């Protein structure tokens, strides 16, 4: 129990220090993700008729079959956790370079865009029912995964900037930042794995229940 308390205290101290010293990165990452959500939602409303019709057809097929789809949970767990950890891993590796910041921001934007587009399209096509389906299908895992990749993005941007600063000042210490960076990435990876479990076990059941209620 004391070990957990120490770990929690270390993480809290690291977070406060990171927020105090790197608050511009928090703002930049947040603005980037929110911009992605905004443009994704806007993009969902600008689809031409043929694209909207095709996606609507897929949606109708999914809704009609969702309540009867058999879920291979072991395979789904492997897929969701692998996908989540791969995304975190890419952000982590980009943070170890001095040129990774633009790509990190692009990944955060794309993730926000995907979320905004999905919710926007469902709301446009199904109105209130679409919002309910979006909440059931998108919200559970993203309650964990979005904060995780946001934190990973901030940590990666901060460490990448630290490396840039090291190029200008060779006396700038890197090791403390590197250790803190790895500690944060380990925490983020655990959260991302938990999000994968939620997506594999909880989300499918919520979708089934939601769809069955809506089509009655």
VENKA-V660503 format. One line per field, one symbol per residue. ss: DSSP state (H for helix, E for strand, L for the rest). psi: psi as a letter, one per 40 degrees, with the letter a starting at -180 (. if undefined). burial: + if it has 24 or more other ideal C-beta (glycine too) atoms within 12 Angstrom, else -. A space follows every 10 residues. Layout:
ss: ???
psi: ???
burial: ???
This chain:
ss: LHHHHHHHHH HHHHHHHHHH HHHHHHHHHH HHHHHHHHHH HHHHHLLLHH HHHHHHHHHH HHHHHHLLLL LLHHHHHHHH HHHHHHHHHH HHHHHLLLLL HHHHHHHHHH HHHHHHHHHH HHHHHHHHHH HHHHHHHHHH HHHHHHHHHH HHHHHHHHHH HHHHHHHHLL LLLLHHHHHH HHHHHHHHHH HHHHHHHHHH HHHHHHHHHH HHHHLL
psi: dddddddddd dddddddddd dfdddddddd dddddddddd ddddeeiidd dddddddddd ddddedeehh hgdddddddd dddddddddd ddddeeieee dddddddddd dddddddddd dddddebddd dddddddddd dedddddddd dddddddddd ddddddddhe ehhddddddd dddddddddd dddddddddd dddddddddd dddde.
burial: ---------- ---++--+-- -+--++-+++ -++-+++--+ +-++------ ----+---+- -++--+---- -----++--+ +-+++-++++ ++-+++---+ +--++-++++ ++++++++++ ++++++---+ -+++++++++ ++-+++++++ ++++++++++ +++------- ------+--+ +-++++++++ ++++++++++ -+++-+++-+ +--+--
